[in-house]
Amino acid sequence: MKQFFRDVKNEEGFALVEVAIALIVMGVLLGIGLPSFLQYLQWQKIRDTKEKQEKIFYSVASFVLQNGFVPLPADPYEKGENFGMSRPSAQKSEDLR
C-alpha cells in the first residue's frame, strides 16, 4: 500500500501552461464553430417552416378542388365528420343580419 502512494506522489501532472494552452485552443475552436452551428440551426428551422407551408398550401388547394370551397376556420365546439365543412361559404345571408 505504501508503495502505491509513493508511485502516485512521484507522477507529475499537467503544467499550468499546458492546461492554459488547451483551454485557449478549445475557446478558439468554440468561438469559430458555435456561430456557424447556430446559423445552421436557424437555416434548418427556416427550411422546415417552408416545407410545412408548402404542404399546407397543397392541402388547401386539394380541398378546394375536391369540395369547391375554401375550408372555414374550425369551430372549436363543432364535432363530427363535418368538422370545418358545415357551410359552403364564409358568409350566408343569415350571417349578414
C-alpha positions as CSV (number, residue, x, y, z in Angstrom):
1,M,0.0,0.0,0.0
2,K,2.8,2.4,0.9
3,Q,4.5,1.6,-2.5
4,F,1.3,2.7,-4.3
5,F,1.2,6.1,-2.6
6,R,4.9,6.6,-3.4
7,D,4.3,5.9,-7.0
8,V,1.4,8.3,-7.1
9,K,3.4,11.1,-5.5
10,N,6.2,10.7,-8.0
11,E,4.0,11.1,-11.0
12,E,3.8,14.6,-12.5
13,G,0.5,16.2,-13.6
14,F,-0.1,18.8,-16.3
15,A,1.7,22.0,-16.0
16,L,-0.4,25.2,-15.7
17,V,0.9,26.4,-19.0
18,E,-0.3,23.2,-20.8
19,V,-3.8,23.5,-19.3
20,A,-3.9,27.2,-20.3
21,I,-2.9,26.4,-23.8
22,A,-5.5,23.6,-24.1
23,L,-8.2,26.0,-22.8
24,I,-7.2,28.7,-25.3
25,V,-7.3,26.2,-28.2
26,M,-10.8,25.0,-27.1
27,G,-12.0,28.5,-26.8
28,V,-10.8,29.4,-30.3
29,L,-12.5,26.3,-31.7
30,L,-15.7,27.1,-30.0
31,G,-15.6,30.7,-31.0
32,I,-15.3,29.7,-34.6
33,G,-17.6,26.8,-34.6
34,L,-20.5,27.9,-32.4
35,P,-21.7,30.8,-34.6
36,S,-21.7,28.6,-37.7
37,F,-23.6,25.9,-35.8
38,L,-26.2,28.4,-34.6
39,Q,-26.6,29.7,-38.2
40,Y,-27.1,26.2,-39.4
41,L,-29.8,25.6,-36.8
42,Q,-31.6,28.8,-37.9
43,W,-31.4,27.8,-41.6
44,Q,-32.8,24.3,-40.7
45,K,-35.8,25.9,-38.9
46,I,-36.5,28.2,-41.9
47,R,-36.3,25.2,-44.3
48,D,-38.7,23.2,-42.1
49,T,-41.1,26.0,-41.9
50,K,-41.1,26.5,-45.7
51,E,-41.7,22.8,-46.2
52,K,-44.7,22.9,-43.8
53,Q,-46.1,25.9,-45.6
54,E,-45.9,24.2,-48.9
55,K,-47.7,21.1,-47.6
56,I,-50.4,23.3,-46.2
57,F,-50.8,25.2,-49.5
58,Y,-51.2,22.0,-51.5
59,S,-53.6,20.5,-48.9
60,V,-55.8,23.6,-49.1
61,A,-55.6,23.6,-52.9
62,S,-56.6,19.9,-53.0
63,F,-59.5,20.6,-50.6
64,V,-60.8,23.4,-52.8
65,L,-60.6,21.3,-56.0
66,Q,-62.5,18.4,-54.3
67,N,-65.1,20.4,-52.5
68,G,-65.5,23.7,-54.4
69,F,-65.0,26.0,-51.5
70,V,-62.2,27.1,-49.2
71,P,-62.3,25.4,-45.7
72,L,-63.6,27.6,-42.9
73,P,-61.8,28.1,-39.7
74,A,-62.9,25.2,-37.4
75,D,-65.4,25.9,-34.7
76,P,-63.9,24.6,-31.5
77,Y,-67.4,23.5,-30.3
78,E,-68.3,21.5,-33.5
79,K,-67.6,17.8,-33.6
80,G,-68.1,15.0,-36.1
81,E,-67.3,14.3,-39.7
82,N,-68.3,17.7,-41.0
83,F,-65.8,19.5,-38.7
84,G,-64.9,22.7,-40.5
85,M,-67.1,21.9,-43.5
86,S,-70.6,22.7,-42.4
87,R,-71.1,25.8,-44.6
88,P,-70.2,26.1,-48.3
89,S,-69.2,29.7,-48.0
90,A,-67.8,32.0,-45.3
91,Q,-70.9,34.3,-45.4
92,K,-74.6,33.4,-45.7
93,S,-77.4,35.8,-45.8
94,E,-78.3,34.8,-42.1
95,D,-74.8,35.8,-41.1
96,L,-75.1,39.3,-42.6
97,R,-78.1,40.3,-40.5
